[in-house]
Amino acid sequence: MKNTQWKLKDAILLALIGIIFSVVYFLMDPLYQIISGVLTTVGLQNLANDIVLGIWMMAGPLAAYVLKKPATALIDEMIGAAGEMFLGGFYGVGTLVSGLVQGLGSELGFTFTGYKNYKTGLWLSTLTGTIVTFAWSLIAEGYASYHFALLIVLFIVRYLSIFFFGGVLVFAIERLLDRSKFLSSKDEEE
């Protein structure tokens, strides 16, 4: 593992990412309700959660990829979930459970690389995040009662959402931050 020692600016950046995404998550609550309502009218309400879940899984991978420290994906998903809850999100305290499950899923991808290759960890986190959250949905959200073909479709849609938002978009954001030299003083110190 590289530098695992935390500095004040690491903690501030971690908090900023979590706070920014708590607002994003809060703003997604009504959008999710609209998408769910529209899909319900055509009998596809089951897809609503899986289509947009990747948005709710951006804070953790971004924090881990930018800060390159263990546990940042889990911590930042929890900060984002707590912020969403305190802003008055639709799901109340249940948001914290979602944040925990999503954070664990994201963190596993980075853990499997031994926190050595964060680019590989980012792409692995899209897969581990999909598997962990889908397993949770099987248990807590009644997915286990769905037909097998529907489960396959839901899993693929969820993976594509997480891959795009939690992988491709996070990678692009990190590249933009890198090009802006926003993180350059951090890199020079390490």
C-alpha positions in Angstrom: 0.0 0.0 0.0 1.1 3.5 -0.8 0.8 6.4 1.6 -2.0 5.5 4.0 -1.3 8.3 6.3 -4.2 10.8 6.4 -3.6 14.6 6.1 -6.1 17.3 6.9 -6.5 18.1 3.2 -7.3 14.4 2.6 -10.1 14.5 5.2 -11.4 17.8 3.8 -11.5 16.4 0.2 -13.2 13.3 1.4 -15.8 15.4 3.2 -16.3 17.6 0.2 -16.8 14.7 -2.2 -19.3 13.2 0.2 -21.2 16.5 0.7 -21.4 17.2 -3.0 -22.8 13.8 -3.7 -25.2 14.0 -0.8 -26.8 16.9 -2.7 -26.7 14.9 -5.9 -28.3 11.9 -4.2 -31.0 14.1 -2.6 -31.8 15.6 -6.0 -32.0 12.2 -7.5 -34.8 11.1 -5.1 -37.6 12.9 -6.9 -36.1 12.0 -10.3 -36.1 8.4 -9.3 -39.8 8.7 -8.3 -40.6 10.1 -11.8 -38.7 7.4 -13.6 -40.3 4.8 -11.5 -43.8 6.2 -12.2 -43.2 6.4 -15.9 -41.9 2.8 -16.0 -44.8 1.6 -13.9 -47.3 2.7 -16.6 -45.7 0.3 -19.0 -45.1 -2.5 -16.6 -41.3 -2.0 -16.2 -41.2 -0.4 -12.7 -38.7 -3.1 -11.6 -36.1 -1.5 -13.9 -36.2 2.0 -12.3 -33.9 1.2 -9.4 -31.4 -0.6 -11.6 -31.3 2.1 -14.2 -30.2 4.9 -11.9 -28.4 3.0 -9.1 -25.0 3.9 -10.6 -25.6 7.6 -9.7 -25.9 6.6 -6.0 -22.6 4.8 -6.3 -20.4 7.6 -7.5 -19.0 9.1 -4.2 -17.2 6.1 -3.0 -15.3 5.2 -6.1 -14.4 8.8 -6.8 -13.0 9.3 -3.3 -11.1 6.0 -3.5 -9.7 6.8 -6.9 -8.7 10.4 -6.1 -7.4 9.9 -2.5 -5.9 6.4 -3.0 -6.4 5.4 0.6 -8.1 2.3 2.1 -11.7 2.6 3.3 -12.4 5.9 1.5 -15.1 4.3 -0.8 -17.0 3.0 2.2 -16.6 6.2 4.3 -17.6 8.5 1.4 -20.7 6.5 0.5 -21.7 6.8 4.2 -21.1 10.5 4.2 -23.2 10.9 1.0 -26.0 8.8 2.5 -26.0 10.6 5.8 -26.1 14.0 3.9 -29.0 12.8 1.8 -30.8 11.7 4.9 -30.2 15.0 6.7 -31.3 17.0 3.7 -34.7 15.2 4.0 -34.3 12.4 1.4 -37.4 10.2 0.8 -35.8 7.1 2.3 -34.9 8.5 5.8 -32.6 6.3 7.9 -32.8 3.5 5.4 -30.5 5.6 3.3 -27.7 4.8 5.7 -28.2 1.1 5.1 -28.1 1.7 1.4 -24.9 3.8 1.8 -23.3 1.0 3.8 -24.2 -1.7 1.2 -23.1 0.5 -1.7 -19.9 1.5 0.1 -18.9 -2.0 0.9 -19.6 -3.1 -2.7 -17.4 -0.3 -4.0 -14.7 -0.8 -1.4 -14.3 -4.5 -2.3 -13.1 -3.6 -5.8 -10.2 -1.6 -4.4 -9.6 -4.2 -1.7 -9.1 -7.0 -4.3 -6.1 -5.1 -5.7 -4.6 -4.7 -2.3 -5.0 -0.9 -2.7 -2.1 -1.0 -5.2 -3.7 -0.5 -8.6 -6.5 2.0 -8.3 -7.3 2.0 -12.0 -8.0 -1.7 -11.8 -9.7 -1.2 -8.5 -12.1 1.3 -10.0 -13.2 -1.1 -12.7 -13.4 -4.0 -10.2 -15.5 -1.8 -8.0 -18.2 -1.6 -10.7 -18.5 -5.3 -10.7 -18.2 -5.8 -6.9 -20.7 -3.0 -6.3 -23.1 -4.6 -8.7 -22.8 -8.0 -7.1 -23.1 -6.8 -3.5 -26.0 -4.4 -4.1 -27.8 -7.1 -6.2 -27.4 -9.6 -3.4 -28.8 -7.1 -1.0 -31.8 -6.5 -3.4 -32.4 -10.3 -3.5 -32.7 -10.3 0.3 -34.2 -6.9 1.3 -36.1 -5.8 -1.8 -37.9 -9.0 -2.8 -35.8 -9.7 -5.9 -35.6 -13.3 -4.9 -39.2 -13.8 -5.9 -38.6 -12.5 -9.5 -38.4 -14.8 -12.5 -34.9 -15.8 -13.4 -35.0 -14.1 -16.8 -36.0 -10.8 -15.1 -33.2 -11.2 -12.6 -30.7 -11.5 -15.5 -32.1 -8.4 -17.1 -32.0 -6.4 -13.8 -28.5 -7.5 -13.1 -27.2 -6.4 -16.5 -29.0 -3.1 -16.4 -27.7 -2.5 -12.9 -24.1 -3.3 -14.0 -24.3 -1.0 -17.0 -25.6 1.8 -14.7 -22.9 1.3 -12.2 -20.2 0.8 -14.9 -21.2 4.1 -16.5 -21.8 6.3 -13.5 -19.4 4.6 -11.0 -16.7 3.8 -13.5 -16.7 5.8 -16.8 -18.0 9.0 -15.3 -15.8 8.8 -12.1 -12.8 8.1 -14.3 -13.6 11.2 -16.5 -14.1 13.4 -13.4 -10.7 12.3 -12.0 -9.1 13.0 -15.4 -10.6 16.5 -15.4 -9.4 17.1 -11.8 -5.9 15.9 -12.9 -5.9 18.1 -15.9 -7.0 21.1 -13.9 -4.0 20.6 -11.6 -6.5 20.6 -8.7 -4.8 17.5 -7.2 -1.2 18.3 -8.3 -0.1 19.7 -4.9 -1.3 16.5 -3.3 0.6 14.4 -5.8 3.9 16.3 -5.3 3.9 15.7 -1.5 3.6 11.9 -1.8 
